[in-house]
Amino acid sequence: MTVPRIARSRSGTAVWLVLALAACAFAALLIGPYPLGPLEALSILAGSPGSGDRAETVLLAIRLPRVAASLLVGAALAAAGACYQTLFRNPLVSPDILGVSAGAGLGAVLGIFLSLPVVAIQLLGFAGGLGAVMLVGFVAAAVRTGDRTLVLVLAGVVVGALAGAATSLLKVLADPYDQLPAITFWLLGSLAGVKTADLFPAAPVVAAGLVPLALLRWRINVLALGDEEARALGVEAGRLRLVVIVCATLVTASVVAVAGVVGWVGLVIPHIARMIVGPGFGRLLPAAALLGAGYMLAVDTLARTISGAEVPLGILTAVVGAPFFLWLLARGRRAWA
């Protein structure tokens, strides 16, 4: 009797998360400086005649792409955070641990510094994130002593620091009246200028990263037990760890290239999901993705409505994430599983 009851509880949690996310997404389409009614929005989405041109433009050209981008970015960052936390067996790990965000930020800042078009800036951001992780892997492979996980983390810290220094140098050299404000605003994260065309390159990459993680979710769950236990259960820990890192990096770099550097999502949301559904990766991954999508949707809606000026996403996520991080530290280190 216990097992079916638990199964129903877990499936019910997933259904409630999906329904809540759908309701929040629809509400976000209605909220803004130009408010829309529910019936009016449904009429426009259904393609029925009679809606004003202005309302159609606001809903289809501005809010719908932005809501979709919020869902994509939040789900990707939270899922990547869940992967990294399971991989390193530490709930205080985030997607920034291997220098992905710092590398992507450097690539995008370089594109802004060179006055390249938006597509080229996004491509450079994506390439920067991948390049940073490749450099981390090269450095970790060159060091053949010590704990492999610790060496990988330390290499990520070093590469992230170097990317941050290069970014600071470009900010010093940038035009203070044109390039520097754009660089600063991008580094703080924003979805203000996102278009539907921006999602087409990012969405397939996110899907290509999340699908293998979902298919390998039970094997990834074994990594939380440690390498020796994973080998005893027939799981090649080193190869699986490489797959997880590559997939999580693809997911993170693709959304950072679109939204800029948005911190704390990959740290806070997986931990909240773990408190709801438990540490099992098979349940944690979809729960983190759903909660991350809803969280980013709420943050972005607040960012565009809290004041007359656009508030960067990084500021709002830090307001929530920093106190939560301090709370995690105050609780102390507990058993992972």
C-alpha positions as CSV (number, residue, x, y, z in Angstrom):
1,M,0.0,0.0,0.0
2,T,2.9,2.3,0.7
3,V,4.5,2.2,-2.7
4,P,1.4,3.0,-4.8
5,R,0.6,5.8,-2.4
6,I,4.1,7.3,-2.8
7,A,3.9,6.9,-6.5
8,R,0.6,8.8,-6.6
9,S,2.1,11.5,-4.4
10,R,5.0,12.0,-6.7
11,S,2.9,12.0,-9.9
12,G,0.5,14.4,-8.2
13,T,3.4,16.8,-7.4
14,A,4.5,16.8,-11.0
15,V,0.9,17.5,-12.2
16,W,0.5,20.4,-9.8
17,L,3.9,21.9,-10.8
18,V,2.9,21.7,-14.5
19,L,-0.5,23.3,-13.9
20,A,0.9,26.0,-11.7
21,L,3.6,26.8,-14.3
22,A,0.9,27.0,-17.1
23,A,-1.2,29.4,-14.9
24,C,1.8,31.6,-14.1
25,A,2.8,31.7,-17.8
26,F,-0.7,32.8,-18.9
27,A,-0.8,35.4,-16.1
28,A,2.6,36.8,-17.2
29,L,1.2,37.3,-20.7
30,L,-1.5,39.6,-19.2
31,I,0.7,41.7,-16.9
32,G,2.6,44.7,-18.0
33,P,2.5,48.4,-18.7
34,Y,-0.2,47.6,-21.4
35,P,-2.5,45.2,-19.5
36,L,-4.5,42.6,-21.4
37,G,-7.7,40.8,-20.4
38,P,-7.8,37.0,-20.3
39,L,-10.4,36.7,-23.0
40,E,-8.6,39.2,-25.2
41,A,-5.4,37.3,-24.9
42,L,-7.0,33.9,-25.6
43,S,-8.7,35.5,-28.7
44,I,-5.3,36.7,-30.0
45,L,-3.6,33.3,-29.3
46,A,-6.4,31.5,-31.1
47,G,-6.1,33.8,-34.1
48,S,-9.6,35.1,-33.9
49,P,-10.3,38.5,-35.6
50,G,-11.4,41.5,-33.6
51,S,-8.3,42.2,-31.5
52,G,-6.5,45.5,-31.9
53,D,-3.2,45.7,-33.7
54,R,-1.5,47.1,-30.7
55,A,-2.7,44.3,-28.4
56,E,-1.5,41.7,-30.9
57,T,1.9,43.3,-31.2
58,V,2.3,43.5,-27.4
59,L,1.2,39.9,-26.9
60,L,2.8,38.1,-29.9
61,A,5.9,40.2,-30.6
62,I,6.9,41.2,-27.1
63,R,5.4,39.2,-24.2
64,L,5.1,35.7,-25.8
65,P,8.8,35.5,-26.8
66,R,9.8,36.9,-23.5
67,V,7.7,34.4,-21.5
68,A,9.0,31.6,-23.6
69,A,12.6,32.8,-23.1
70,S,12.0,33.0,-19.3
71,L,10.7,29.4,-19.2
72,L,13.7,28.2,-21.3
73,V,16.3,30.0,-19.3
74,G,15.0,29.1,-15.9
75,A,14.5,25.4,-16.8
76,A,17.9,25.1,-18.3
77,L,19.8,26.8,-15.5
78,A,18.0,24.9,-12.8
79,A,18.4,21.6,-14.6
80,A,22.1,22.3,-15.1
81,G,22.4,23.2,-11.4
82,A,20.8,19.9,-10.4
83,C,23.2,18.0,-12.6
84,Y,26.3,19.7,-11.1
85,Q,25.1,19.3,-7.5
86,T,24.5,15.6,-8.1
87,L,27.8,15.2,-9.9
88,F,29.9,16.9,-7.2
89,R,27.7,15.6,-4.3
90,N,27.4,19.1,-2.9
91,P,24.1,21.2,-2.7
92,L,26.2,24.4,-2.7
93,V,27.4,23.9,-6.3
94,S,26.0,25.9,-9.2
95,P,26.5,26.0,-13.0
96,D,29.2,28.6,-12.5
97,I,31.5,26.1,-10.9
98,L,33.4,25.2,-14.1
99,G,33.6,28.8,-15.5
100,V,30.7,28.4,-18.0
101,S,29.0,31.7,-17.1
102,A,32.3,33.6,-16.9
103,G,33.5,32.2,-20.3
104,A,30.1,33.0,-22.0
105,G,30.2,36.4,-20.5
106,L,33.6,37.1,-21.9
107,G,32.6,35.9,-25.3
108,A,29.5,38.1,-25.4
109,V,31.4,41.1,-24.0
110,L,34.0,40.7,-26.7
111,G,31.2,40.8,-29.3
112,I,29.8,44.0,-27.8
113,F,33.3,45.5,-27.7
114,L,33.7,44.7,-31.4
115,S,30.3,46.2,-32.2
116,L,29.1,42.9,-33.7
117,P,25.4,42.1,-34.5
118,V,23.3,40.4,-31.8
119,V,23.5,37.0,-33.5
120,A,27.3,37.1,-33.5
121,I,27.3,38.2,-29.8
122,Q,25.2,35.2,-28.9
123,L,27.4,32.9,-30.9
124,L,30.5,34.3,-29.2
125,G,28.9,33.9,-25.8
126,F,28.1,30.3,-26.6
127,A,31.6,29.6,-27.8
128,G,33.1,31.3,-24.8
129,G,31.2,29.1,-22.4
130,L,32.3,25.9,-24.3
131,G,35.8,27.2,-24.5
132,A,36.0,27.8,-20.8
133,V,34.9,24.3,-19.9
134,M,37.3,22.8,-22.5
135,L,40.1,24.7,-20.9
136,V,39.0,23.5,-17.5
137,G,39.1,20.0,-18.7
138,F,42.5,20.4,-20.3
139,V,44.0,21.8,-17.0
140,A,42.3,19.1,-15.0
141,A,43.7,16.4,-17.3
142,A,47.2,17.9,-17.0
143,V,47.2,17.6,-13.2
144,R,47.5,13.9,-12.4
145,T,47.7,14.1,-8.7
146,G,45.0,14.7,-6.0
147,D,41.3,14.2,-6.1
148,R,39.9,14.5,-9.6
149,T,36.8,16.3,-8.6
150,L,38.7,18.8,-6.4
151,V,41.1,19.5,-9.3
152,L,38.2,20.0,-11.7
153,V,36.6,22.5,-9.3
154,L,39.8,24.4,-8.7
155,A,40.5,24.5,-12.4
156,G,37.0,26.0,-12.9
157,V,37.7,28.7,-10.3
158,V,41.0,29.6,-12.0
159,V,39.6,29.7,-15.5
160,G,36.5,31.7,-14.2
161,A,38.8,34.2,-12.6
162,L,40.9,34.6,-15.8
163,A,37.7,35.1,-17.8
164,G,36.5,37.7,-15.3
165,A,39.8,39.6,-15.5
166,A,39.6,39.6,-19.3
167,T,36.0,40.9,-19.1
168,S,37.1,43.7,-16.7
169,L,39.9,44.7,-19.1
170,L,37.4,45.0,-22.0
171,K,35.1,47.1,-19.8
172,V,38.1,49.5,-19.2
173,L,38.8,49.7,-22.9
174,A,35.2,50.0,-24.0
175,D,33.6,53.3,-25.1
176,P,32.1,54.7,-21.8
177,Y,29.1,56.3,-23.6
178,D,28.0,53.4,-25.9
179,Q,29.7,50.0,-25.3
180,L,30.2,50.1,-21.5
181,P,26.5,50.6,-20.6
182,A,25.6,47.7,-23.0
183,I,28.3,45.5,-21.5
184,T,27.2,46.3,-17.9
185,F,23.5,45.7,-18.6
186,W,24.2,42.4,-20.4
187,L,26.4,41.1,-17.6
188,L,23.6,41.7,-15.1
189,G,21.2,39.6,-17.2
190,S,18.1,40.7,-19.1
191,L,15.4,39.4,-21.5
192,A,14.3,42.9,-22.5
193,G,15.3,42.6,-26.2
194,V,14.6,38.9,-26.8
195,K,12.9,38.0,-30.0
196,T,11.4,34.8,-31.3
197,A,14.3,34.4,-33.6
198,D,16.7,34.4,-30.6
199,L,15.0,31.2,-29.3
200,F,15.4,29.1,-32.4
201,P,19.2,28.6,-32.0
202,A,19.0,28.1,-28.2
203,A,16.0,25.8,-27.8
204,P,17.5,22.9,-29.9
205,V,20.8,23.1,-28.0
206,V,19.0,23.0,-24.7
207,A,16.9,20.0,-25.8
208,A,20.1,18.3,-27.0
209,G,21.6,18.7,-23.6
210,L,18.6,17.8,-21.5
211,V,17.5,14.7,-23.4
212,P,20.6,12.7,-22.7
213,L,20.5,13.8,-19.0
214,A,16.8,12.6,-18.8
215,L,17.7,9.3,-20.5
216,L,20.6,8.7,-18.2
217,R,18.9,9.9,-15.1
218,W,19.0,6.6,-13.2
219,R,22.8,6.2,-13.9
220,I,23.4,9.8,-12.9
221,N,21.7,9.1,-9.6
222,V,24.3,6.4,-8.9
223,L,27.0,9.1,-9.1
224,A,25.7,10.5,-5.8
225,L,26.9,7.4,-4.1
226,G,30.6,7.9,-5.1
227,D,32.9,6.5,-7.8
228,E,33.6,3.2,-6.1
229,E,30.0,2.4,-5.4
230,A,29.1,3.4,-9.0
231,R,31.7,1.1,-10.4
232,A,30.4,-1.7,-8.2
233,L,27.0,-1.2,-9.7
234,G,28.4,-1.3,-13.2
235,V,28.4,2.4,-14.0
236,E,31.5,3.9,-15.6
237,A,31.8,6.9,-13.4
238,G,34.5,8.8,-15.4
239,R,32.7,8.5,-18.8
240,L,29.3,9.3,-17.3
241,R,30.8,12.3,-15.5
242,L,32.1,13.6,-18.8
243,V,28.7,13.2,-20.5
244,V,27.0,15.1,-17.7
245,I,29.5,18.0,-17.8
246,V,29.2,18.3,-21.6
247,C,25.4,18.3,-21.5
248,A,25.1,20.7,-18.6
249,T,27.7,23.0,-20.2
250,L,25.8,23.0,-23.5
251,V,22.5,23.9,-21.7
252,T,24.1,26.6,-19.6
253,A,26.1,28.3,-22.4
254,S,23.2,28.4,-24.7
255,V,20.9,30.2,-22.4
256,V,23.6,32.5,-21.0
257,A,24.2,33.6,-24.6
258,V,20.6,34.7,-24.8
259,A,19.9,36.1,-21.4
260,G,23.3,37.2,-20.1
261,V,24.8,36.1,-16.8
262,V,21.9,35.3,-14.5
263,G,23.2,33.9,-11.2
264,W,21.7,32.0,-8.3
265,V,19.1,30.1,-10.2
266,G,21.2,27.0,-10.6
267,L,22.0,27.1,-6.9
268,V,18.7,27.9,-5.2
269,I,16.1,26.1,-7.3
270,P,17.6,22.6,-7.3
271,H,17.9,22.7,-3.5
272,I,14.2,23.7,-3.2
273,A,13.3,20.9,-5.7
274,R,15.3,18.5,-3.5
275,M,13.3,19.5,-0.5
276,I,10.1,18.8,-2.3
277,V,10.7,15.6,-4.2
278,G,13.9,14.2,-2.5
279,P,17.4,13.7,-3.7
280,G,16.6,11.0,-6.4
281,F,17.9,12.5,-9.7
282,G,15.0,10.9,-11.7
283,R,12.6,13.1,-9.8
284,L,14.9,16.0,-9.1
285,L,15.7,16.8,-12.8
286,P,12.1,17.5,-14.0
287,A,11.1,19.1,-10.7
288,A,14.1,21.5,-10.8
289,A,13.3,22.3,-14.5
290,L,9.7,23.1,-13.7
291,L,10.5,25.1,-10.6
292,G,13.3,27.0,-12.4
293,A,11.0,27.9,-15.3
294,G,8.4,29.2,-12.9
295,Y,11.0,31.1,-10.8
296,M,12.6,32.8,-13.8
297,L,9.1,33.7,-15.1
298,A,8.2,35.3,-11.8
299,V,11.5,37.2,-11.6
300,D,11.3,38.5,-15.2
301,T,7.7,39.6,-14.8
302,L,8.8,41.5,-11.7
303,A,11.8,42.9,-13.5
304,R,9.6,44.5,-16.2
305,T,6.8,45.7,-13.9
306,I,8.5,46.8,-10.6
307,S,9.4,50.2,-11.9
308,G,9.3,52.3,-15.1
309,A,12.9,51.2,-16.0
310,E,13.9,47.6,-16.7
311,V,15.5,46.0,-13.6
312,P,18.4,43.5,-14.5
313,L,17.6,39.9,-13.7
314,G,20.8,39.4,-11.9
315,I,19.9,41.9,-9.2
316,L,16.6,40.3,-8.4
317,T,17.9,36.7,-8.4
318,A,20.7,37.9,-6.1
319,V,18.2,39.4,-3.7
320,V,16.6,36.0,-3.3
321,G,19.7,33.8,-3.8
322,A,22.1,35.4,-1.4
323,P,20.0,35.1,1.8
324,F,19.1,31.6,0.8
325,F,22.8,30.7,0.4
326,L,23.5,32.1,3.8
327,W,20.7,30.0,5.2
328,L,22.3,26.9,3.6
329,L,25.6,27.7,5.2
330,A,23.9,28.3,8.6
331,R,22.3,24.8,8.5
332,G,25.8,23.3,8.1
333,R,26.8,20.4,6.0
334,R,24.5,17.4,6.3
335,A,24.6,14.0,4.7
336,W,24.1,14.3,0.9
337,A,21.4,11.7,0.4
